[in-house]
Amino acid sequence: MREFIVEADGGSRGNPGPAGYGAVVSDAATGETLRETAEYIGVATNNVAEYRGLLAGLRAAHALDPDATVHVRMDSKLVVEQMSGRWKIKHPDMKPLAAQAARVFPPGRVTYEWMPRAQNKHADRLANEAMDAGARGEQWSEAESTAELESGAELESAGEAGGVSGAAGGAGTAGAARAHGSAAGAVPSEPPGDAVAGAARVRGALAEGRASAAAAGSGPDAARASTAPGSGVPAGASSGSAGASSGSATDDADARAVRAVGDARPPQDDADVLAAQVDGIGDGGTPGADAHTDARAAKAGADARAAKAGADARAAKAGADARAAKAGADTRAAKAVAAPAKAEAAPARAVSAPGWAPADMGAPATFVLLRHGETPLTPQKRFSGSGGTDPSLSDTGREQAERAAAMLARRGTIQSVVSSPLARTRETAGIVAARLGLDVSIDDGLRETDFGAWEGLTFAEVRERHPDDLNAWLASPDAEPTGGGESFAATATRLAATRDKLVTAHAGRTVLLVTHVTPIKTLVRLALGAPPESLFRMELSAASLSVVAYYADGNASVRLLNDTSYLR
């Protein structure tokens, strides 16, 4: 029977913040890299990103050989202990991911092993490549990945300095050849460069690496043996991708975080009450809470121990490590927020900055967020996303747009108008732009969520016809509406990429974005660094205005929410 090694990692630049995962599948006998996979997943916690990496790695291994056995190696103590059945899974975000991972292969065919972060370089670099791609509004590409080359060269350097311990990240010539292949898809007979040769030498140690890894402290038992007295933290243990502004809490901090997280999800019986409280279920609905509770409270004590144990908390694209935090210096990540030398890390592009931000940052990019006017479906609170009938404005909706236009003209600060491609937003944007003397540009990223088979139905009708799908959707932002609609997690990923693109294009300018309920609430939520269940707590009326400003260091400030004073 064939055996695969799956190495996986995930990271979040904020916790929660922009997140991604990476996973590597290699042949246990030869060490050859068989498959790499990575993805930017939008705003999530470190632990969720790690679970997503595990799931992707197992699925990639299953696609190669569904009859194989799999040995999973990760630097997340939390995931390894939970998937091994020794720790309970309480967090509502992680429960469904763990259940999916457990179903990929039959029970007994997958084993789990914790390893030091230093040995997980390949998957770590893949996760960072995915997050970097997401920050650019792009998808990660396996063909363009250099993670195997970089991790192989670094491991070789470490091996020359003090010997290679354990499986060396699955480094082999297969991935290197892919990274250097020609446009036509040909791969060179011998991968170029000393780094690849070093990676190949490291790969040659894989067969005996697992034995030496146990001796060097890469297995669970060795991890416990190497624990610093009284700390509960294995030497070198620090989960989360390099480049993430905040790694997962270390061993005992993870355990405390698991105990500390609660199921803040609103009870299913309260769903109709929540729906009644939120105007706009007909244009975007309201997502179920997923209780993104992070380990910030536990991290206050864990940071010092992680630094003492040599944990690497390098900031994205900045190369600053935990020593900077220990010295009291601010670590700044390119395209991410300043990470103060406090236990609580700030999520990249997902936190509120004070309105009195330093003057030397220059004028922020200011998004004035206008929800479109009413359509015939709006008063009935029917699901109306991007996959339905695409209704136009009603007479009331056109009057609302005219009033918004008059108010914005009096204010006189709008410099550009960008609209969702749907009819109701284009019509609203056209009315306002005509009053302001501006043109309207269209951005598909501002469209409403696709509600699949629920389009045109009320909340009560969906509950009657698709109760199980609705309950799953309310329980997790990863769940899709019946018929293959768009999950709220996918919507958040799309909106984060659209936001970053528009912030770059309109730096220092004030832009009117004419869009829908879910996009506006999502942008506000990300700016506040709030969990997904916060969307239940926001009122967003038709033709209302909200404002978010984005500063040069990545911080955001919510300045206005749901202003309808001009409609009265």
C-alpha positions as CSV (number, residue, x, y, z in Angstrom):
1,M,0.0,0.0,0.0
2,R,1.3,3.4,-0.9
3,E,2.1,5.9,1.8
4,F,2.0,9.7,1.6
5,I,3.4,12.4,3.8
6,V,1.1,15.4,4.1
7,E,2.6,18.6,5.6
8,A,0.2,21.5,6.1
9,D,0.2,25.0,7.6
10,G,-1.9,28.0,7.8
11,G,-1.5,31.6,8.9
12,S,-3.5,34.8,9.5
13,R,-2.1,38.3,9.3
14,G,-4.1,39.5,12.2
15,N,-5.9,36.5,13.9
16,P,-8.4,37.1,12.6
17,G,-7.1,38.8,9.5
18,P,-6.2,38.0,5.9
19,A,-5.4,34.3,5.9
20,G,-4.1,31.5,3.7
21,Y,-2.9,27.9,3.9
22,G,-0.4,25.7,2.2
23,A,-0.1,21.9,2.0
24,V,2.5,19.5,0.4
25,V,2.0,15.8,-0.5
26,S,5.2,13.8,-0.8
27,D,6.0,10.1,-1.3
28,A,7.0,8.6,2.0
29,A,9.5,6.2,0.4
30,T,11.4,8.6,-1.8
31,G,10.6,12.1,-0.4
32,E,9.5,13.3,-3.9
33,T,7.0,16.2,-3.8
34,L,3.9,15.0,-5.6
35,R,1.6,17.9,-5.1
36,E,1.5,21.4,-3.7
37,T,-1.6,23.3,-2.9
38,A,-2.3,26.8,-1.4
39,E,-5.1,29.3,-1.2
40,Y,-6.0,32.7,0.1
41,I,-9.2,32.3,2.2
42,G,-10.0,35.8,3.2
43,V,-10.4,36.9,6.8
44,A,-10.0,33.9,9.2
45,T,-8.1,32.9,12.4
46,N,-4.8,31.0,12.4
47,N,-6.5,27.8,13.6
48,V,-9.1,27.9,10.8
49,A,-6.4,28.5,8.2
50,E,-4.5,25.5,9.6
51,Y,-7.5,23.3,9.4
52,R,-8.2,24.4,5.9
53,G,-4.6,23.5,5.0
54,L,-5.0,20.0,6.5
55,L,-8.2,19.5,4.6
56,A,-6.6,20.6,1.3
57,G,-3.6,18.3,1.9
58,L,-5.7,15.3,2.6
59,R,-7.9,15.9,-0.4
60,A,-4.8,16.3,-2.6
61,A,-3.5,13.0,-1.3
62,H,-6.8,11.3,-1.9
63,A,-6.9,12.5,-5.5
64,L,-3.5,10.9,-6.0
65,D,-4.4,7.5,-4.5
66,P,-7.6,7.0,-2.5
67,D,-6.3,3.6,-1.2
68,A,-3.1,5.1,0.3
69,T,-2.2,5.6,3.9
70,V,-1.3,9.1,5.1
71,H,1.0,10.5,7.8
72,V,0.2,14.1,8.5
73,R,2.9,16.3,10.0
74,M,2.0,19.8,11.2
75,D,3.4,22.4,13.6
76,S,0.0,23.1,15.1
77,K,-0.3,21.2,18.4
78,L,-4.0,22.1,18.5
79,V,-4.9,20.5,15.2
80,V,-2.7,17.4,15.8
81,E,-4.1,16.8,19.3
82,Q,-7.7,17.4,18.2
83,M,-7.5,15.3,15.0
84,S,-5.8,12.5,17.1
85,G,-8.8,12.5,19.4
86,R,-7.0,13.6,22.5
87,W,-8.4,17.1,22.7
88,K,-12.1,18.1,22.2
89,I,-13.1,20.4,19.4
90,K,-15.4,23.2,20.7
91,H,-15.0,26.0,18.3
92,P,-17.9,26.2,15.8
93,D,-15.5,27.2,12.9
94,M,-13.3,24.2,13.5
95,K,-15.9,21.5,14.1
96,P,-17.1,21.2,10.5
97,L,-13.6,21.4,9.1
98,A,-12.4,18.6,11.4
99,A,-15.4,16.5,10.4
100,Q,-14.6,17.0,6.7
101,A,-11.0,16.1,7.2
102,A,-11.9,12.9,9.1
103,R,-14.0,11.8,6.2
104,V,-11.5,12.1,3.4
105,F,-9.8,8.7,4.2
106,P,-11.4,5.8,6.1
107,P,-10.6,5.7,9.9
108,G,-7.2,4.3,10.7
109,R,-5.6,5.2,7.4
110,V,-4.4,8.7,8.7
111,T,-1.9,9.3,11.5
112,Y,-0.8,12.6,13.0
113,E,2.5,13.9,14.2
114,W,3.5,17.3,15.6
115,M,6.8,18.8,14.4
116,P,8.7,22.0,15.1
117,R,7.8,24.9,13.0
118,A,11.4,25.0,11.6
119,Q,10.7,21.7,9.8
120,N,7.5,22.9,8.2
121,K,9.1,25.5,5.9
122,H,7.6,24.2,2.7
123,A,4.0,24.4,3.7
124,D,4.7,27.6,5.6
125,R,6.1,29.3,2.5
126,L,3.1,28.1,0.4
127,A,0.7,29.7,2.9
128,N,2.6,33.0,2.7
129,E,2.6,32.9,-1.1
130,A,-1.2,32.4,-1.0
131,M,-1.6,35.4,1.4
132,D,0.7,37.5,-0.7
133,A,-1.3,36.6,-3.8
134,G,-4.6,37.4,-2.0
135,A,-3.2,40.9,-1.0
136,R,-2.6,41.5,-4.7
137,G,-6.1,40.3,-5.6
138,E,-4.8,37.3,-7.4
139,Q,-5.0,33.5,-7.0
140,W,-2.0,31.4,-6.0
141,S,-0.4,29.5,-8.8
142,E,1.4,26.2,-8.4
143,A,3.4,26.8,-11.6
144,E,4.8,30.1,-10.2
145,S,5.5,28.8,-6.7
146,T,9.1,28.9,-5.4
147,A,8.3,27.6,-2.0
148,E,10.0,24.3,-2.5
149,L,13.2,26.0,-3.7
150,E,13.4,28.5,-0.9
151,S,12.5,26.0,1.8
152,G,14.9,23.4,0.5
153,A,17.8,25.9,0.4
154,E,17.0,27.1,3.9
155,L,16.9,23.5,5.2
156,E,20.1,22.7,3.5
157,S,21.8,25.7,5.1
158,A,20.4,24.6,8.5
159,G,21.6,21.0,7.8
160,E,25.1,22.2,7.1
161,A,25.2,24.3,10.2
162,G,23.9,21.7,12.6
163,G,22.5,18.6,10.7
164,V,19.1,18.0,9.2
165,S,16.5,16.7,11.6
166,G,13.4,14.9,10.4
167,A,11.7,14.9,7.0
168,A,12.9,18.0,5.2
169,G,9.6,19.5,4.1
170,G,9.2,17.1,1.2
171,A,11.8,19.0,-0.8
172,G,12.5,17.3,-4.1
173,T,13.2,18.0,-7.7
174,A,9.6,17.6,-8.9
175,G,8.4,20.9,-7.5
176,A,11.6,22.6,-8.4
177,A,11.3,21.5,-12.0
178,R,7.7,22.8,-12.0
179,A,8.9,26.2,-10.8
180,H,11.5,26.5,-13.5
181,G,9.6,24.8,-16.4
182,S,9.2,26.5,-19.8
183,A,6.0,28.2,-20.9
184,A,5.3,25.2,-23.0
185,G,5.2,23.0,-19.9
186,A,8.6,21.2,-20.4
187,V,10.7,20.7,-17.4
188,P,14.5,20.6,-17.5
189,S,16.2,17.2,-17.1
190,E,18.2,18.6,-14.2
191,P,16.7,21.5,-12.1
192,P,19.1,24.5,-12.2
193,G,20.8,26.1,-9.3
194,D,22.5,25.2,-6.1
195,A,19.3,25.7,-4.2
196,V,17.7,22.8,-6.1
197,A,20.7,20.6,-5.6
198,G,20.6,21.3,-1.9
199,A,16.9,20.5,-1.8
200,A,17.6,17.2,-3.5
201,R,20.2,16.4,-1.0
202,V,17.8,17.2,1.8
203,R,15.2,15.1,0.2
204,G,17.6,12.2,0.2
205,A,17.6,12.2,4.0
206,L,13.8,11.8,4.2
207,A,13.8,8.0,4.4
208,E,15.8,8.1,7.6
209,G,14.5,11.5,8.6
210,R,11.5,10.2,10.6
211,A,13.7,8.2,12.9
212,S,16.1,11.0,13.4
213,A,13.2,13.4,13.9
214,A,12.0,11.5,16.9
215,A,15.5,11.6,18.4
216,A,15.8,15.3,17.6
217,G,12.4,16.2,19.1
218,S,10.0,16.4,16.2
219,G,7.4,13.9,17.4
220,P,4.7,14.4,20.0
221,D,6.5,12.4,22.7
222,A,9.7,14.3,22.0
223,A,7.8,17.5,22.0
224,R,6.6,16.8,25.5
225,A,10.1,15.8,26.6
226,S,11.5,19.1,25.3
227,T,9.1,21.2,27.1
228,A,10.6,24.1,29.0
229,P,10.0,23.5,32.8
230,G,6.8,25.1,33.9
231,S,6.0,26.6,30.5
232,G,4.1,23.8,28.7
233,V,5.7,25.1,25.4
234,P,7.9,22.8,23.3
235,A,11.1,24.5,22.3
236,G,10.7,26.2,18.9
237,A,6.9,25.5,18.8
238,S,5.1,28.3,17.2
239,S,2.2,27.8,14.8
240,G,1.1,30.1,12.0
241,S,2.8,31.1,8.8
242,A,6.0,33.2,8.7
243,G,4.9,36.6,7.6
244,A,1.7,36.5,9.6
245,S,1.5,39.3,12.1
246,S,0.3,36.9,14.7
247,G,1.0,33.1,15.0
248,S,-1.3,30.6,16.7
249,A,-0.9,30.5,20.4
250,T,1.6,27.9,21.7
251,D,0.7,24.7,23.4
252,D,-1.0,25.7,26.6
253,A,-2.2,28.9,25.1
254,D,-3.9,26.9,22.4
255,A,-5.5,24.7,25.0
256,R,-6.7,27.8,26.9
257,A,-8.0,29.3,23.7
258,V,-10.0,26.2,23.0
259,R,-11.5,26.3,26.5
260,A,-12.1,30.0,26.3
261,V,-13.9,30.1,22.9
262,G,-17.7,29.9,23.2
263,D,-20.4,29.2,20.8
264,A,-21.5,32.8,20.3
265,R,-23.7,31.6,17.4
266,P,-27.3,32.8,17.9
267,P,-29.6,29.9,18.7
268,Q,-31.5,28.5,15.6
269,D,-34.8,29.4,17.3
270,D,-33.7,33.1,17.3
271,A,-32.9,33.2,13.6
272,D,-36.3,34.6,12.6
273,V,-36.0,37.3,15.3
274,L,-32.6,38.2,14.0
275,A,-34.0,38.3,10.5
276,A,-36.8,40.6,11.5
277,Q,-34.3,42.9,13.2
278,V,-32.1,43.3,10.1
279,D,-33.5,45.3,7.2
280,G,-32.0,43.8,4.1
281,I,-32.5,40.0,4.3
282,G,-34.0,40.6,0.8
283,D,-30.7,42.0,-0.5
284,G,-27.9,40.1,1.0
285,G,-29.5,38.4,4.0
286,T,-27.7,38.0,7.3
287,P,-25.1,35.3,8.0
288,G,-25.0,32.9,10.8
289,A,-22.6,33.6,13.5
290,D,-19.4,31.6,13.5
291,A,-17.9,32.9,16.7
292,H,-14.5,33.9,15.5
293,T,-13.0,34.0,19.0
294,D,-9.3,34.2,18.9
295,A,-6.6,33.5,21.5
296,R,-5.7,37.1,22.2
297,A,-6.5,36.8,25.9
298,A,-4.3,33.8,26.2
299,K,-1.6,35.3,24.1
300,A,-0.6,37.9,26.7
301,G,1.2,35.2,28.6
302,A,2.1,33.1,25.6
303,D,4.0,35.7,23.8
304,A,6.8,35.9,26.4
305,R,7.1,32.2,26.6
306,A,7.1,31.9,22.8
307,A,9.9,34.4,22.6
308,K,11.8,32.6,25.3
309,A,11.3,29.4,23.4
310,G,12.7,30.9,20.2
311,A,9.3,31.3,18.5
312,D,9.6,33.2,15.2
313,A,6.9,35.9,14.8
314,R,8.2,37.5,11.7
315,A,6.0,40.1,10.2
316,A,4.8,39.8,6.6
317,K,7.4,41.0,4.0
318,A,9.3,42.8,6.8
319,G,11.5,40.2,8.3
320,A,11.1,41.5,11.8
321,D,11.0,38.8,14.4
322,A,9.8,38.4,17.9
323,R,12.9,40.1,19.3
324,A,11.6,43.4,18.0
325,A,8.5,42.9,20.0
326,K,10.5,41.9,23.0
327,A,12.6,45.1,22.7
328,G,9.4,47.2,22.5
329,A,9.8,48.0,18.8
330,D,6.9,48.1,16.4
331,T,7.0,45.6,13.6
332,R,5.5,46.8,10.4
333,A,4.4,44.5,7.7
334,A,4.2,45.7,4.1
335,K,0.6,46.1,3.2
336,A,-0.4,45.2,6.8
337,V,-0.9,47.1,10.0
338,A,1.7,48.1,12.5
339,A,2.0,45.4,15.1
340,P,2.6,47.1,18.5
341,A,4.7,45.3,21.1
342,K,1.6,44.2,22.9
343,A,0.1,40.8,23.3
344,E,-2.8,41.6,21.2
345,A,-1.8,41.8,17.5
346,A,-3.7,44.0,15.1
347,P,-5.3,42.4,12.0
348,A,-4.0,43.6,8.7
349,R,-6.5,45.8,6.9
350,A,-9.1,44.7,9.4
351,V,-8.8,47.1,12.4
352,S,-10.1,50.5,13.2
353,A,-7.5,53.3,13.3
354,P,-8.2,56.3,15.5
355,G,-9.5,59.3,13.6
356,W,-6.4,61.2,14.8
357,A,-4.0,59.1,12.8
358,P,-0.5,60.7,12.3
359,A,-0.5,63.4,9.7
360,D,2.5,62.0,8.0
361,M,0.4,59.1,6.6
362,G,-1.3,61.5,4.2
363,A,-5.0,61.5,3.3
364,P,-6.7,58.2,3.6
365,A,-8.7,56.5,0.8
366,T,-12.2,57.1,1.9
367,F,-15.1,54.8,0.8
368,V,-18.5,56.3,1.0
369,L,-20.7,53.2,0.9
370,L,-24.2,53.8,-0.6
371,R,-26.7,50.9,-0.5
372,H,-29.0,51.1,-3.6
373,G,-32.6,52.3,-3.3
374,E,-35.5,50.0,-2.8
375,T,-36.7,47.5,-5.3
376,P,-40.1,45.7,-5.3
377,L,-38.5,42.9,-3.3
378,T,-36.9,45.0,-0.6
379,P,-40.1,45.8,1.5
380,Q,-41.0,42.0,1.4
381,K,-37.5,41.1,2.7
382,R,-36.9,38.5,0.0
383,F,-33.5,37.1,-0.8
384,S,-32.2,39.2,-3.7
385,G,-28.6,38.5,-4.6
386,S,-26.6,38.4,-7.8
387,G,-28.2,35.1,-9.1
388,G,-31.9,36.1,-9.2
389,T,-34.1,38.3,-11.4
390,D,-31.9,41.4,-11.0
391,P,-34.7,43.8,-10.3
392,S,-34.6,47.5,-11.0
393,L,-35.5,50.3,-8.6
394,S,-39.1,50.9,-7.6
395,D,-40.5,54.5,-7.7
396,T,-39.6,54.7,-4.0
397,G,-36.1,53.5,-4.7
398,R,-35.6,56.2,-7.4
399,E,-36.8,58.9,-5.0
400,Q,-34.4,57.6,-2.4
401,A,-31.5,57.8,-4.9
402,E,-32.4,61.4,-5.8
403,R,-32.4,62.4,-2.1
404,A,-29.0,60.7,-1.6
405,A,-27.7,62.5,-4.7
406,A,-28.8,65.9,-3.5
407,M,-27.2,65.4,-0.1
408,L,-23.9,64.2,-1.7
409,A,-23.9,67.2,-4.0
410,R,-24.2,69.5,-1.1
411,R,-21.3,67.8,0.7
412,G,-19.2,68.1,-2.5
413,T,-16.5,65.6,-1.5
414,I,-17.1,62.7,-3.9
415,Q,-14.3,62.4,-6.6
416,S,-15.2,59.1,-8.2
417,V,-18.2,56.7,-8.5
418,V,-17.9,52.9,-8.6
419,S,-20.9,50.6,-8.8
420,S,-21.8,47.0,-8.6
421,P,-22.8,45.6,-12.0
422,L,-26.4,44.8,-10.9
423,A,-29.3,46.8,-12.3
424,R,-30.5,48.3,-9.0
425,T,-27.0,49.6,-8.1
426,R,-26.2,50.9,-11.6
427,E,-29.5,52.8,-11.6
428,T,-28.8,54.3,-8.2
429,A,-25.2,55.2,-9.2
430,G,-26.4,56.7,-12.4
431,I,-28.8,59.1,-10.6
432,V,-26.1,60.2,-8.1
433,A,-23.3,60.5,-10.7
434,A,-25.5,62.7,-13.0
435,R,-26.1,65.1,-10.1
436,L,-22.4,65.1,-9.3
437,G,-21.2,65.4,-12.9
438,L,-19.2,62.2,-12.7
439,D,-18.9,59.0,-14.7
440,V,-19.7,55.6,-13.3
441,S,-17.2,52.7,-13.4
442,I,-18.3,49.1,-12.8
443,D,-16.6,46.7,-10.5
444,D,-17.8,43.1,-10.4
445,G,-16.3,42.6,-7.0
446,L,-19.0,44.8,-5.5
447,R,-21.9,42.6,-6.5
448,E,-24.2,41.0,-4.0
449,T,-23.9,37.4,-2.7
450,D,-25.5,34.7,-4.9
451,F,-28.2,33.1,-2.9
452,G,-28.7,30.1,-5.3
453,A,-32.2,28.5,-5.0
454,W,-33.2,30.9,-2.2
455,E,-33.3,33.9,-4.6
456,G,-36.8,35.5,-4.4
457,L,-37.8,33.6,-1.3
458,T,-38.5,35.0,2.2
459,F,-36.6,33.8,5.2
460,A,-39.6,31.8,6.3
461,E,-40.1,30.2,2.9
462,V,-36.4,29.1,2.9
463,R,-36.8,27.6,6.4
464,E,-39.9,25.6,5.2
465,R,-38.3,24.3,2.0
466,H,-34.7,23.9,2.9
467,P,-34.4,23.7,6.7
468,D,-31.2,21.7,6.8
469,D,-29.4,23.9,4.3
470,L,-30.5,27.0,6.1
471,N,-29.4,25.7,9.5
472,A,-25.9,24.9,8.0
473,W,-25.8,28.3,6.4
474,L,-26.6,30.0,9.7
475,A,-24.0,28.0,11.6
476,S,-21.0,28.5,9.3
477,P,-19.9,31.3,6.9
478,D,-18.4,28.5,4.8
479,A,-21.8,27.0,4.0
480,E,-23.4,27.7,0.7
481,P,-27.1,28.3,0.0
482,T,-29.1,25.5,-1.6
483,G,-28.2,25.1,-5.3
484,G,-24.6,26.2,-5.2
485,G,-24.9,29.8,-4.1
486,E,-22.0,31.8,-2.7
487,S,-20.9,31.4,1.0
488,F,-20.3,34.4,3.1
489,A,-16.7,33.3,3.5
490,A,-16.3,33.4,-0.3
491,T,-18.0,36.8,-0.3
492,A,-15.6,38.1,2.3
493,T,-12.6,36.9,0.3
494,R,-13.9,38.6,-2.8
495,L,-14.6,41.9,-1.0
496,A,-11.2,41.9,0.7
497,A,-9.5,41.6,-2.7
498,T,-11.8,44.3,-4.2
499,R,-11.2,46.6,-1.3
500,D,-7.4,46.3,-1.6
501,K,-7.5,47.0,-5.3
502,L,-9.7,50.1,-4.9
503,V,-7.7,51.4,-2.0
504,T,-4.6,51.3,-4.1
505,A,-6.3,52.8,-7.1
506,H,-7.9,55.7,-5.1
507,A,-5.2,56.4,-2.4
508,G,-6.0,59.8,-0.8
509,R,-9.3,60.2,-2.6
510,T,-13.0,60.0,-1.6
511,V,-14.9,57.4,-3.7
512,L,-18.6,56.6,-3.7
513,L,-19.2,52.8,-3.9
514,V,-22.7,51.9,-4.8
515,T,-23.3,48.4,-3.7
516,H,-25.5,46.0,-1.5
517,V,-26.2,44.9,2.0
518,T,-23.7,42.1,2.3
519,P,-20.7,43.9,0.7
520,I,-21.2,47.0,2.9
521,K,-21.6,45.0,6.1
522,T,-18.6,42.9,5.2
523,L,-16.4,45.9,4.6
524,V,-17.5,47.5,7.9
525,R,-16.9,44.2,9.7
526,L,-13.4,43.8,8.2
527,A,-12.5,47.4,9.1
528,L,-13.6,46.7,12.7
529,G,-11.9,43.4,13.0
530,A,-15.2,42.0,14.1
531,P,-16.3,38.3,13.9
532,P,-18.8,37.2,11.2
533,E,-21.7,37.1,13.7
534,S,-21.4,40.9,13.9
535,L,-23.3,41.1,10.6
536,F,-26.4,40.2,12.6
537,R,-25.9,43.3,14.7
538,M,-25.9,45.9,11.9
539,E,-28.9,47.7,10.6
540,L,-28.5,48.7,6.9
541,S,-31.5,50.5,5.3
542,A,-32.1,51.0,1.6
543,A,-30.3,54.1,0.2
544,S,-28.3,54.5,3.5
545,L,-24.8,55.8,3.7
546,S,-21.8,54.4,5.6
547,V,-18.2,55.6,5.5
548,V,-14.8,53.8,6.0
549,A,-11.4,55.4,5.7
550,Y,-8.2,53.4,4.9
551,Y,-4.8,54.7,5.8
552,A,-1.4,54.1,4.2
553,D,-0.3,51.7,7.0
554,G,-3.3,49.4,6.4
555,N,-5.4,50.6,9.4
556,A,-9.1,51.5,8.8
557,S,-11.5,53.8,10.6
558,V,-15.3,53.4,10.4
559,R,-16.7,56.9,10.4
560,L,-20.4,56.4,9.7
561,L,-22.9,53.6,9.6
562,N,-26.5,53.5,8.1
563,D,-27.1,57.3,7.9
564,T,-30.6,57.8,6.5
565,S,-31.2,61.4,7.8
566,Y,-31.5,62.8,4.3
567,L,-34.4,60.4,3.5
568,R,-36.7,61.8,6.2
